[in-house]
Amino acid sequence: MTHQPPSDAFAAATVADWTCDPRAACILASFAQHPPKAEWRATTYAITRDEWVEYVGYRVECLNAIYNEHFKRVAPTNTMTDPDWTAFDAFMAQPRVQEAIEVVVHPPEPVAAVDLWADVFAAFRPAGMIARGMAVAA
């Protein structure tokens, strides 16, 4: 019997989200009550300058270590041997450390259901057309 590589679905399912690691979950939960320090960062190139805010501190370093530990499990050791990239791609689709902290510190607001077409149709109703100064046939 020859060895068959795992299917894409199986490989993706075996990559656990690093934020579900009990150590990471505990640290991320602590950020909700006590956010980490954020520092302003900047890198200057020849004609551009990148600026961003980065979370720093011991807990952030611990999260980076946990992330790197999980990364090493799926990272190919030799890209020349045509490794199975499914598990690697599934891991890379997960949030990075700074992104995970941002979601905990500044949770996104829920998005209300919006009827996108309502504004379009309202613009072509006589009242909307008059408001824009358009002539309306009587």
CNS distance restraints for C-alpha pairs under 8 A (distance, minus, plus):
assign (resid   6 and name CA) (resid  10 and name CA) 6.04 0.50 0.50
assign (resid   6 and name CA) (resid  11 and name CA) 6.01 0.50 0.50
assign (resid   7 and name CA) (resid  11 and name CA) 6.17 0.50 0.50
assign (resid   8 and name CA) (resid  12 and name CA) 6.09 0.50 0.50
assign (resid   8 and name CA) (resid  86 and name CA) 5.92 0.50 0.50
assign (resid   8 and name CA) (resid  87 and name CA) 7.97 0.50 0.50
assign (resid   9 and name CA) (resid  13 and name CA) 6.11 0.50 0.50
assign (resid  10 and name CA) (resid  14 and name CA) 6.26 0.50 0.50
assign (resid  11 and name CA) (resid  15 and name CA) 6.78 0.50 0.50
assign (resid  11 and name CA) (resid  86 and name CA) 6.15 0.50 0.50
assign (resid  11 and name CA) (resid  87 and name CA) 5.26 0.50 0.50
assign (resid  12 and name CA) (resid  86 and name CA) 6.24 0.50 0.50
assign (resid  12 and name CA) (resid  87 and name CA) 5.24 0.50 0.50
assign (resid  12 and name CA) (resid  90 and name CA) 5.60 0.50 0.50
assign (resid  14 and name CA) (resid  87 and name CA) 7.58 0.50 0.50
assign (resid  15 and name CA) (resid  74 and name CA) 7.84 0.50 0.50
assign (resid  15 and name CA) (resid  87 and name CA) 6.10 0.50 0.50
assign (resid  15 and name CA) (resid  90 and name CA) 6.82 0.50 0.50
assign (resid  15 and name CA) (resid  91 and name CA) 6.45 0.50 0.50
assign (resid  16 and name CA) (resid  20 and name CA) 7.29 0.50 0.50
assign (resid  16 and name CA) (resid  91 and name CA) 7.97 0.50 0.50
assign (resid  17 and name CA) (resid  21 and name CA) 7.39 0.50 0.50
assign (resid  17 and name CA) (resid  91 and name CA) 7.26 0.50 0.50
assign (resid  17 and name CA) (resid  94 and name CA) 6.75 0.50 0.50
assign (resid  18 and name CA) (resid  24 and name CA) 7.22 0.50 0.50
assign (resid  18 and name CA) (resid  66 and name CA) 7.39 0.50 0.50
assign (resid  18 and name CA) (resid  67 and name CA) 6.21 0.50 0.50
assign (resid  18 and name CA) (resid  70 and name CA) 6.34 0.50 0.50
assign (resid  18 and name CA) (resid  94 and name CA) 7.91 0.50 0.50
assign (resid  19 and name CA) (resid  24 and name CA) 5.47 0.50 0.50
assign (resid  19 and name CA) (resid  25 and name CA) 5.76 0.50 0.50
assign (resid  19 and name CA) (resid 100 and name CA) 7.82 0.50 0.50
assign (resid  20 and name CA) (resid  24 and name CA) 6.74 0.50 0.50
assign (resid  20 and name CA) (resid  25 and name CA) 5.80 0.50 0.50
assign (resid  21 and name CA) (resid  25 and name CA) 6.02 0.50 0.50
assign (resid  22 and name CA) (resid  26 and name CA) 6.09 0.50 0.50
assign (resid  23 and name CA) (resid  27 and name CA) 6.39 0.50 0.50
assign (resid  23 and name CA) (resid  66 and name CA) 7.89 0.50 0.50
assign (resid  24 and name CA) (resid  28 and name CA) 6.00 0.50 0.50
assign (resid  24 and name CA) (resid  63 and name CA) 6.06 0.50 0.50
assign (resid  24 and name CA) (resid  66 and name CA) 6.88 0.50 0.50
assign (resid  25 and name CA) (resid  29 and name CA) 6.02 0.50 0.50
assign (resid  26 and name CA) (resid  30 and name CA) 6.37 0.50 0.50
assign (resid  27 and name CA) (resid  31 and name CA) 6.67 0.50 0.50
assign (resid  27 and name CA) (resid  59 and name CA) 6.60 0.50 0.50
assign (resid  27 and name CA) (resid  63 and name CA) 7.41 0.50 0.50
assign (resid  28 and name CA) (resid  32 and name CA) 7.17 0.50 0.50
assign (resid  28 and name CA) (resid 100 and name CA) 7.82 0.50 0.50
assign (resid  28 and name CA) (resid 101 and name CA) 6.65 0.50 0.50
assign (resid  28 and name CA) (resid 104 and name CA) 6.85 0.50 0.50
assign (resid  29 and name CA) (resid  33 and name CA) 7.49 0.50 0.50
assign (resid  29 and name CA) (resid 104 and name CA) 7.58 0.50 0.50
assign (resid  30 and name CA) (resid  34 and name CA) 6.00 0.50 0.50
assign (resid  30 and name CA) (resid  35 and name CA) 7.54 0.50 0.50
assign (resid  31 and name CA) (resid  35 and name CA) 4.41 0.50 0.50
assign (resid  31 and name CA) (resid  36 and name CA) 6.44 0.50 0.50
assign (resid  31 and name CA) (resid 101 and name CA) 7.31 0.50 0.50
assign (resid  31 and name CA) (resid 104 and name CA) 6.63 0.50 0.50
assign (resid  31 and name CA) (resid 105 and name CA) 6.33 0.50 0.50
assign (resid  32 and name CA) (resid 104 and name CA) 5.85 0.50 0.50
assign (resid  32 and name CA) (resid 105 and name CA) 5.69 0.50 0.50
assign (resid  35 and name CA) (resid 105 and name CA) 6.17 0.50 0.50
assign (resid  36 and name CA) (resid  55 and name CA) 6.15 0.50 0.50
assign (resid  36 and name CA) (resid  56 and name CA) 6.49 0.50 0.50
assign (resid  36 and name CA) (resid  57 and name CA) 6.64 0.50 0.50
assign (resid  36 and name CA) (resid  59 and name CA) 7.73 0.50 0.50
assign (resid  36 and name CA) (resid  60 and name CA) 7.61 0.50 0.50
assign (resid  37 and name CA) (resid  55 and name CA) 5.74 0.50 0.50
assign (resid  37 and name CA) (resid  56 and name CA) 5.66 0.50 0.50
assign (resid  37 and name CA) (resid  57 and name CA) 6.67 0.50 0.50
assign (resid  38 and name CA) (resid  53 and name CA) 6.23 0.50 0.50
assign (resid  38 and name CA) (resid  54 and name CA) 5.44 0.50 0.50
assign (resid  38 and name CA) (resid  55 and name CA) 4.30 0.50 0.50
assign (resid  38 and name CA) (resid  56 and name CA) 5.97 0.50 0.50
assign (resid  39 and name CA) (resid  53 and name CA) 5.58 0.50 0.50
assign (resid  39 and name CA) (resid  54 and name CA) 5.38 0.50 0.50
assign (resid  39 and name CA) (resid  55 and name CA) 6.28 0.50 0.50
assign (resid  39 and name CA) (resid  56 and name CA) 6.94 0.50 0.50
assign (resid  40 and name CA) (resid  51 and name CA) 7.31 0.50 0.50
assign (resid  40 and name CA) (resid  52 and name CA) 5.98 0.50 0.50
assign (resid  40 and name CA) (resid  53 and name CA) 4.60 0.50 0.50
assign (resid  40 and name CA) (resid  54 and name CA) 6.39 0.50 0.50
assign (resid  41 and name CA) (resid  51 and name CA) 5.65 0.50 0.50
assign (resid  41 and name CA) (resid  52 and name CA) 5.28 0.50 0.50
assign (resid  41 and name CA) (resid  53 and name CA) 5.83 0.50 0.50
assign (resid  41 and name CA) (resid  54 and name CA) 6.73 0.50 0.50
assign (resid  42 and name CA) (resid  49 and name CA) 6.86 0.50 0.50
assign (resid  42 and name CA) (resid  50 and name CA) 5.48 0.50 0.50
assign (resid  42 and name CA) (resid  51 and name CA) 4.29 0.50 0.50
assign (resid  42 and name CA) (resid  52 and name CA) 6.41 0.50 0.50
assign (resid  43 and name CA) (resid  49 and name CA) 5.68 0.50 0.50
assign (resid  43 and name CA) (resid  50 and name CA) 5.20 0.50 0.50
assign (resid  43 and name CA) (resid  51 and name CA) 6.57 0.50 0.50
assign (resid  44 and name CA) (resid  48 and name CA) 6.12 0.50 0.50
assign (resid  44 and name CA) (resid  49 and name CA) 4.34 0.50 0.50
assign (resid  44 and name CA) (resid  50 and name CA) 6.39 0.50 0.50
assign (resid  45 and name CA) (resid  49 and name CA) 5.89 0.50 0.50
assign (resid  54 and name CA) (resid  98 and name CA) 7.04 0.50 0.50
assign (resid  55 and name CA) (resid  60 and name CA) 6.86 0.50 0.50
assign (resid  55 and name CA) (resid  98 and name CA) 6.71 0.50 0.50
assign (resid  55 and name CA) (resid 101 and name CA) 7.85 0.50 0.50
assign (resid  56 and name CA) (resid  60 and name CA) 5.68 0.50 0.50
assign (resid  56 and name CA) (resid  61 and name CA) 7.35 0.50 0.50
assign (resid  57 and name CA) (resid  61 and name CA) 6.32 0.50 0.50
assign (resid  58 and name CA) (resid  62 and name CA) 6.25 0.50 0.50
assign (resid  59 and name CA) (resid  63 and name CA) 6.29 0.50 0.50
assign (resid  60 and name CA) (resid  64 and name CA) 6.22 0.50 0.50
assign (resid  60 and name CA) (resid  97 and name CA) 7.73 0.50 0.50
assign (resid  61 and name CA) (resid  65 and name CA) 6.29 0.50 0.50
assign (resid  62 and name CA) (resid  66 and name CA) 6.32 0.50 0.50
assign (resid  63 and name CA) (resid  67 and name CA) 6.06 0.50 0.50
assign (resid  63 and name CA) (resid  97 and name CA) 6.59 0.50 0.50
assign (resid  64 and name CA) (resid  68 and name CA) 6.06 0.50 0.50
assign (resid  64 and name CA) (resid  97 and name CA) 6.33 0.50 0.50
assign (resid  65 and name CA) (resid  69 and name CA) 6.08 0.50 0.50
assign (resid  66 and name CA) (resid  70 and name CA) 6.36 0.50 0.50
assign (resid  67 and name CA) (resid  71 and name CA) 6.08 0.50 0.50
assign (resid  67 and name CA) (resid  96 and name CA) 7.84 0.50 0.50
assign (resid  67 and name CA) (resid  97 and name CA) 7.12 0.50 0.50
assign (resid  68 and name CA) (resid  72 and name CA) 6.11 0.50 0.50
assign (resid  69 and name CA) (resid  73 and name CA) 6.83 0.50 0.50
assign (resid  70 and name CA) (resid  74 and name CA) 7.11 0.50 0.50
assign (resid  71 and name CA) (resid  75 and name CA) 5.89 0.50 0.50
assign (resid  71 and name CA) (resid  91 and name CA) 7.31 0.50 0.50
assign (resid  74 and name CA) (resid  87 and name CA) 6.10 0.50 0.50
assign (resid  74 and name CA) (resid  88 and name CA) 5.30 0.50 0.50
assign (resid  74 and name CA) (resid  91 and name CA) 7.40 0.50 0.50
assign (resid  75 and name CA) (resid  88 and name CA) 6.04 0.50 0.50
assign (resid  76 and name CA) (resid  83 and name CA) 6.39 0.50 0.50
assign (resid  76 and name CA) (resid  85 and name CA) 7.93 0.50 0.50
assign (resid  76 and name CA) (resid  88 and name CA) 7.72 0.50 0.50
assign (resid  78 and name CA) (resid  82 and name CA) 7.93 0.50 0.50
assign (resid  78 and name CA) (resid  83 and name CA) 7.47 0.50 0.50
assign (resid  79 and name CA) (resid  83 and name CA) 6.29 0.50 0.50
assign (resid  84 and name CA) (resid  88 and name CA) 7.87 0.50 0.50
assign (resid  85 and name CA) (resid  89 and name CA) 5.95 0.50 0.50
assign (resid  86 and name CA) (resid  90 and name CA) 6.19 0.50 0.50
assign (resid  87 and name CA) (resid  91 and name CA) 6.23 0.50 0.50
assign (resid  88 and name CA) (resid  92 and name CA) 6.18 0.50 0.50
assign (resid  89 and name CA) (resid  93 and name CA) 6.27 0.50 0.50
assign (resid  90 and name CA) (resid  94 and name CA) 7.04 0.50 0.50
assign (resid  95 and name CA) (resid  99 and name CA) 5.67 0.50 0.50
assign (resid  95 and name CA) (resid 100 and name CA) 5.77 0.50 0.50
assign (resid  96 and name CA) (resid 100 and name CA) 6.15 0.50 0.50
assign (resid  97 and name CA) (resid 101 and name CA) 6.28 0.50 0.50
assign (resid  98 and name CA) (resid 102 and name CA) 6.14 0.50 0.50
assign (resid  99 and name CA) (resid 103 and name CA) 6.37 0.50 0.50
assign (resid 100 and name CA) (resid 104 and name CA) 6.56 0.50 0.50
assign (resid 101 and name CA) (resid 105 and name CA) 6.04 0.50 0.50
assign (resid 102 and name CA) (resid 106 and name CA) 5.59 0.50 0.50
assign (resid 102 and name CA) (resid 107 and name CA) 7.34 0.50 0.50
assign (resid 103 and name CA) (resid 107 and name CA) 4.79 0.50 0.50
assign (resid 103 and name CA) (resid 108 and name CA) 6.81 0.50 0.50
assign (resid 115 and name CA) (resid 119 and name CA) 7.84 0.50 0.50
assign (resid 116 and name CA) (resid 120 and name CA) 7.36 0.50 0.50
assign (resid 117 and name CA) (resid 121 and name CA) 6.14 0.50 0.50
assign (resid 118 and name CA) (resid 122 and name CA) 5.97 0.50 0.50
assign (resid 119 and name CA) (resid 123 and name CA) 6.24 0.50 0.50
assign (resid 120 and name CA) (resid 124 and name CA) 7.04 0.50 0.50
assign (resid 121 and name CA) (resid 125 and name CA) 6.62 0.50 0.50
assign (resid 122 and name CA) (resid 128 and name CA) 5.91 0.50 0.50
assign (resid 123 and name CA) (resid 128 and name CA) 4.74 0.50 0.50
assign (resid 123 and name CA) (resid 129 and name CA) 6.08 0.50 0.50
assign (resid 124 and name CA) (resid 128 and name CA) 6.13 0.50 0.50
assign (resid 124 and name CA) (resid 129 and name CA) 5.91 0.50 0.50
assign (resid 125 and name CA) (resid 129 and name CA) 6.19 0.50 0.50
assign (resid 126 and name CA) (resid 130 and name CA) 6.08 0.50 0.50
assign (resid 126 and name CA) (resid 136 and name CA) 6.41 0.50 0.50
assign (resid 127 and name CA) (resid 131 and name CA) 6.24 0.50 0.50
assign (resid 128 and name CA) (resid 132 and name CA) 6.49 0.50 0.50
assign (resid 129 and name CA) (resid 133 and name CA) 6.45 0.50 0.50
assign (resid 129 and name CA) (resid 134 and name CA) 5.20 0.50 0.50
assign (resid 129 and name CA) (resid 135 and name CA) 7.27 0.50 0.50
assign (resid 129 and name CA) (resid 136 and name CA) 7.07 0.50 0.50
assign (resid 130 and name CA) (resid 134 and name CA) 5.35 0.50 0.50
assign (resid 130 and name CA) (resid 135 and name CA) 6.72 0.50 0.50
assign (resid 130 and name CA) (resid 136 and name CA) 6.94 0.50 0.50
